[in-house]
Amino acid sequence: SSKLLKLHEEFLKMLRQYDIEIVSFSETKPTLVTALKLPLQFVTPESADPGVGEFYEIPQDHLYICKPANRHSFLYRKVLNVLQKYIFSAS
């Protein structure tokens, strides 16, 4: 859609102005929607990849991407690492 393209252009413009580390994740497995009993992929890898920064295709469903299973998961550790870099560099 034109609105999403405009949003993406503004996002890229912001990245040229500020030094922000971008890390993106994509589900590669469908999520079983229990009410419908249908496996659905909510976000495709093509849609999830902003074209900048690090991009990881995770062999999990959308629910896992939104809420990692535990603190030992790659997803949790990666997000924590990025946040800690910014917290410690600000102090």
N, C-alpha and C positions, 0 to 999 in steps of 0.2 A: 504494500500500500504506500501511497505517497507520504502519509504521515509517519510511517515507520522509517522510510528512507530519509526524511527530513530529520527525525530524531537521531538516526545513525550519523548523519552529517554533522549535527551539532555535537554529538559525542566525540567524533574524531577531531573536531575543531578544539574542543576542550582539552583533549589529550596533547595537542600541539602547544597549548599554553601552560599546562601543568605536568609535572613529572609524576605520573600515577602508574603504578604497576597493575596491569590487567591480567587476571587469571580467569578463564572461563571453563565451564564443564558442560558436558552433554551426556544425556542418557543414551544408551544404545539398545536397551531392552524395553519392550512395551510394559506399561503398567496395567495390571488387571483391575479394572473398575468393577468392584464387586456388585454394585447395584445393577449393572448392565451385564455382568459376566462377560465383558469384552476386553481384550487386550488393546490398549491404545498407546500410541507414542505421542506425548503431548508436545514435545519440542524436538525437532529433527536436528541432527548435527549441523546441517547447513544453516539452519536458523539460529542455532546457539553460538556459532562461531562469529565473533565480531570482526575478525580479520586483523586483529592486533593483539599483542601480548601472547601469553601462553594459553594453549587450548588443549583440553584433555577430553577424549571420549571415554567415558566410564562405563564398564560393562554391568550397569545396574539400571533400575527403572527410575522414573521421575521422583517417586517418594524417597528413595535412597539419596538421590542427588540433593533434594531439599533438606533432608535430615539424615546425616550419616549415621551408620549403625552404632559406632562407638568412637572413642577418642583415639583409637589406634588406626582408624581408616585413613587411606591416602587423602581422601577428600577433606576430612577434618584437619589433618596435619598441614595440608597445603594452605588452607584458608587461615589457620592459626598462625602459620609462619609469616604470611603476608601481613596480617594484622599486627603481629609483634614487631615486625620491621618498622612499621609506621609509628607505633606507640613508643618504641625505644628511640627512634630518631627524633621524635618530637620533644622528648624529655631532656 
